[in-house]
Amino acid sequence: MASRIPTMKLLSLVLSSFLIVQIALASDLDILSDFLVPANQNNVGGGFFTYTGMRVLVNQSTFPANFTILKASMVEFPALNGQSVSYAVLQYPASSLNPPHTHPRAAEPLFLVDGSLEVGFFDTTNKLFTQSLQAGDMFIFPKGLVHYQYNADPNNPAIAISSFGSANAGTVSLPKTLFATNIDDIILAKSFKTDVSIIQALKAGLAS
């Protein structure tokens, strides 16, 4: 007589399998072809797999006056669709900041090419992890966690390259999400245990 799997054990196996599938689907989906071609393109050549948007870095004669990000995600570079990878070049003028933000769909390894940076992230227990980076250093921001980068040098710029394990990692900027959207002032004031006038001042500062 064939052995029977107890009901609870079978249920546990089904639930475990479901969780494994959910974890597997948490990142970019695997594709069933070598690459994905946009619906409006029938034939592609080598040019489809080439992105020239970073050439401005080679040709620029002056460093940007404000913090600048040059992205190569599937939005800018459609050939990345389905490849689970994207890049960004980050340029930090002296004393500039990349404000606290998250990438919901990917971790971010950051490689500092030139200059210095103060970096940090918060884990889900609100513990802060910080580090001072010098040129040649790499730092990893775990997936989905709030993080920032700050060029504390008042005289010299910095430049870094970030990679992502997603063709579209997404960015949620905390200052903009909280104070440059339509969240009611009273809700924000209660959340931050302050008054509406301070919330309105923060919103006005971001708007300008």
C-alpha positions in Angstrom: 0.0 0.0 0.0 1.4 3.3 -1.1 2.4 5.7 1.7 0.3 8.8 2.2 1.7 12.3 3.0 0.0 13.7 6.1 -2.4 16.6 5.3 -0.4 19.1 7.4 2.9 18.1 5.8 1.4 18.3 2.3 0.0 21.8 3.1 3.5 22.8 4.4 5.1 21.6 1.2 2.6 23.5 -0.9 3.1 26.7 1.1 6.9 26.4 0.9 6.7 25.9 -2.8 4.5 29.0 -3.1 7.0 31.1 -1.1 9.9 29.9 -3.2 8.1 30.9 -6.3 7.2 34.3 -4.8 10.9 34.9 -3.9 12.0 33.9 -7.4 9.5 36.3 -8.9 10.7 39.2 -6.7 13.4 40.2 -9.2 13.2 40.6 -13.0 11.4 37.7 -14.8 13.5 35.3 -16.8 12.9 35.6 -20.6 12.5 32.7 -23.0 14.6 34.2 -25.8 18.1 35.6 -26.2 16.8 39.2 -25.9 13.6 41.2 -26.2 12.9 43.4 -29.2 10.3 46.3 -28.9 7.0 45.6 -30.7 7.6 48.5 -33.1 11.0 47.1 -34.3 11.2 44.1 -36.7 14.9 43.9 -37.4 17.7 44.9 -35.1 21.5 45.1 -35.6 24.4 46.0 -33.4 23.2 49.5 -32.9 20.2 48.2 -30.9 22.7 46.8 -28.3 24.7 50.0 -28.2 24.0 52.9 -25.8 25.8 56.2 -26.5 24.2 58.3 -23.8 27.4 58.3 -21.7 29.5 60.0 -24.3 28.7 63.3 -22.7 30.9 62.3 -19.8 33.9 62.0 -22.2 33.2 65.2 -24.0 32.1 67.5 -21.1 34.5 70.4 -20.4 33.0 71.4 -17.0 31.7 69.4 -14.1 27.9 69.8 -13.4 27.0 72.5 -10.9 24.4 70.2 -9.3 24.3 66.5 -8.4 23.6 64.7 -11.7 22.7 61.1 -12.6 23.1 59.6 -16.0 21.1 56.4 -16.3 21.3 53.4 -18.6 18.1 51.5 -17.7 15.6 49.9 -20.0 13.9 53.3 -20.3 17.0 54.9 -21.9 18.5 51.6 -23.3 15.6 49.3 -24.5 18.1 46.4 -25.2 18.4 46.0 -21.4 14.8 44.8 -21.1 14.9 41.2 -19.8 18.6 41.3 -19.1 18.3 42.1 -15.3 21.0 44.7 -15.3 21.3 48.5 -15.5 23.9 51.2 -14.7 24.1 54.8 -13.6 26.9 57.3 -13.4 26.6 59.7 -10.5 28.4 63.1 -10.5 28.7 65.0 -7.2 29.9 68.6 -7.1 31.7 69.7 -4.0 29.4 69.6 -0.9 26.5 67.9 -2.8 24.1 65.2 -1.8 22.2 62.4 -3.3 19.2 62.5 -0.8 17.8 59.5 1.0 16.0 57.2 -1.4 15.4 53.5 -2.1 15.5 51.2 -5.1 12.6 48.8 -4.7 13.7 46.2 -7.3 17.5 45.9 -6.9 20.5 46.2 -4.7 23.1 48.8 -5.7 26.8 48.2 -5.7 28.5 51.6 -6.0 32.1 52.0 -7.2 33.8 55.4 -6.4 35.9 56.4 -9.4 37.2 59.7 -8.2 36.9 61.9 -5.0 35.5 60.9 -1.7 32.0 60.1 -0.4 30.2 59.7 2.9 27.6 56.9 2.4 25.0 55.2 4.5 21.9 53.1 4.7 19.3 52.1 7.3 18.2 48.5 7.8 14.7 47.5 8.8 15.5 47.9 12.5 16.5 51.6 11.8 20.1 50.8 12.4 22.4 53.2 10.4 25.5 51.8 8.6 27.9 54.5 7.4 31.3 54.5 5.6 33.8 57.0 4.3 34.8 56.0 0.7 37.9 56.9 -1.2 38.5 56.5 -4.9 38.7 52.8 -5.8 36.3 51.7 -3.0 33.0 49.8 -3.5 30.0 49.9 -1.3 26.8 47.8 -1.5 23.3 49.3 -0.7 21.0 46.3 0.0 17.8 46.0 -2.0 15.0 48.2 -1.0 16.7 49.9 2.0 16.9 53.7 2.4 20.3 55.0 1.6 22.2 58.2 0.6 25.6 59.5 -0.6 27.2 62.8 0.4 30.3 64.5 -1.0 31.5 66.3 2.2 34.6 67.7 0.4 34.0 71.5 0.0 36.5 71.8 -2.8 36.5 68.7 -5.0 33.9 66.8 -6.9 33.3 63.1 -6.9 32.1 60.6 -9.5 30.8 57.1 -9.0 29.3 54.2 -11.0 26.3 52.2 -9.8 25.1 48.9 -11.1 21.7 47.3 -10.5 20.4 43.7 -10.8 17.3 44.9 -12.6 16.7 46.6 -15.9 14.4 49.0 -14.1 15.4 49.2 -10.4 13.2 52.2 -9.7 13.9 55.1 -7.4 11.8 56.4 -4.5 13.1 59.7 -3.3 12.0 60.2 0.3 12.0 64.1 0.3 10.0 64.2 -3.0 7.7 61.3 -2.1 6.8 62.9 1.2 6.8 66.6 0.6 6.4 67.1 -3.2 3.3 65.0 -3.6 -0.3 65.4 -2.5 -0.1 63.9 1.0 -2.3 66.0 3.2 -0.3 68.5 5.4 -2.2 67.4 8.5 -1.2 63.7 7.9 2.5 64.7 7.5 2.4 67.0 10.5 1.0 64.2 12.7 3.5 61.7 11.3 6.5 63.9 12.1 5.0 65.2 15.3 5.2 68.8 14.2 2.8 71.5 13.0 1.4 72.2 9.5 3.4 75.4 9.1 6.7 73.5 9.2 5.4 70.9 6.7 4.3 73.7 4.3 7.8 75.3 4.7 9.4 72.0 3.7 7.1 71.7 0.7 7.8 75.2 -0.4 11.6 74.6 -0.2 11.3 71.5 -2.4 9.1 73.3 -4.8 11.7 76.1 -5.3 
